[in-house]
Amino acid sequence: MVTSGKPSISVATTTARCLPTACQENYDGRLLLRARAGDETAFSQLVERHSPWLFRRIVHLLRDEYLAHDAMQQVWLRCYLSLDEIRLVSALPAWLARVAHNQCVSDLRRLSSHQFSATSLLGSL
């Protein structure tokens, strides 16, 4: 709808867009507090909000989508078990990224040691 030459912006249109960082942190903060209190829906919403970018990062590190799904499960499990450790809401994405990075490094080390032991077994036959 156009009024006096200027387009009007509906509330539905603006809320569908990405929220400013301060609003995101505030929303994540409320979800984090509710999740700490045992609200499973709040934790599910945190997972939904952060999974897309986190999954892309894990796939980039592991270069394998199947392994990335397993790593995501481990990251979210660690997050759930460590909800009280996350002090600053603004640090949640950085904390998730660090946990994901550590999980990927651990998975890659485990995979390389398995490949090495399989190769040495085949070589001894």
matplotlib code that plots the C-alpha trace (Angstrom):
import matplotlib.pyplot as plt

x = [0.0, 1.3, 0.3, 1.5, 4.2, 5.9, 5.5, 4.1, 5.8, 3.6, 4.5, 4.3, 6.9, 9.4, 9.1, 9.8, 13.2, 16.2, 16.1, 18.8, 21.6, 20.4, 16.9, 18.4, 20.5, 17.5, 15.4, 18.2, 18.6, 14.9, 15.1, 18.3, 16.8, 13.7, 15.8, 17.8, 14.5, 13.7, 11.6, 12.2, 10.3, 12.7, 15.7, 14.1, 13.7, 17.4, 18.3, 16.1, 17.6, 21.2, 21.3, 21.4, 24.7, 26.2, 25.5, 27.1, 30.2, 30.4, 30.0, 32.8, 35.1, 34.4, 33.6, 31.1, 27.4, 26.8, 29.6, 28.2, 24.8, 26.5, 28.7, 25.6, 24.0, 27.1, 27.3, 23.6, 23.9, 26.9, 25.0, 22.0, 24.2, 26.1, 23.3, 24.5, 28.0, 26.9, 27.1, 26.7, 23.9, 26.0, 28.6, 26.2, 27.0, 30.8, 30.4, 28.5, 31.1, 34.0, 32.2, 31.5, 35.1, 36.4, 33.9, 35.1, 38.7, 38.0, 36.0, 38.8, 41.4, 39.3, 38.7, 42.4, 43.5, 40.9, 42.0, 45.6, 44.9, 42.9, 45.7, 48.3, 46.1, 45.7, 49.4, 50.2, 48.1]
y = [0.0, 3.5, 6.6, 10.0, 8.7, 6.6, 2.8, 1.7, -1.2, -3.6, -5.1, -8.7, -7.7, -6.3, -9.2, -11.7, -10.2, -10.8, -9.1, -6.7, -8.2, -6.7, -8.2, -11.6, -11.6, -10.6, -13.3, -15.9, -14.8, -15.4, -18.8, -19.7, -18.8, -20.9, -23.8, -23.6, -23.8, -27.1, -25.8, -28.2, -26.0, -23.1, -25.4, -26.7, -23.1, -22.4, -25.4, -24.3, -20.7, -21.7, -25.1, -23.7, -21.7, -24.2, -27.1, -25.2, -24.6, -28.3, -29.5, -27.1, -28.5, -32.2, -32.1, -34.9, -34.3, -37.6, -37.0, -33.5, -34.8, -36.9, -34.0, -31.7, -34.2, -34.1, -30.3, -29.9, -32.6, -30.8, -27.5, -29.1, -30.6, -27.3, -24.8, -23.3, -22.8, -20.3, -17.0, -14.3, -14.7, -12.7, -15.5, -18.3, -18.4, -18.1, -20.9, -23.1, -22.5, -23.4, -26.6, -27.5, -26.9, -29.1, -31.8, -31.7, -31.9, -34.8, -36.6, -36.1, -37.4, -40.4, -41.1, -40.7, -43.1, -45.7, -45.3, -45.7, -48.9, -50.3, -49.7, -51.2, -54.3, -54.7, -54.2, -57.0, -59.6]
z = [0.0, -0.9, 1.0, 0.1, -2.3, 0.4, 0.7, 4.1, 5.8, 7.6, 10.9, 9.5, 6.8, 9.3, 11.8, 9.0, 8.4, 10.4, 13.8, 14.9, 16.9, 20.3, 19.7, 18.8, 22.0, 24.1, 22.5, 22.9, 26.5, 27.3, 25.6, 27.4, 30.8, 30.0, 28.9, 32.1, 34.0, 32.1, 29.3, 26.4, 23.9, 24.6, 24.0, 20.8, 19.6, 20.3, 18.3, 15.4, 15.5, 15.5, 13.6, 10.1, 10.4, 12.8, 10.4, 7.6, 9.7, 10.7, 7.1, 6.1, 8.8, 8.3, 4.5, 5.1, 5.6, 7.3, 9.8, 10.3, 11.4, 14.1, 15.2, 15.4, 17.8, 20.0, 20.0, 21.0, 23.6, 25.1, 25.0, 26.8, 29.4, 29.9, 29.8, 33.2, 31.8, 29.2, 31.1, 28.4, 25.9, 23.4, 23.7, 22.8, 19.1, 19.8, 22.5, 20.0, 17.3, 19.7, 20.9, 17.2, 16.3, 19.1, 18.2, 14.6, 15.6, 17.9, 15.1, 12.6, 14.9, 15.7, 12.0, 11.1, 13.8, 12.6, 9.0, 10.1, 12.1, 9.3, 6.8, 9.1, 9.5, 5.8, 5.3, 7.7, 5.8]

ax = plt.figure().add_subplot(projection="3d")
ax.plot(x, y, z, "-o")
ax.set_aspect("equal")
plt.show()
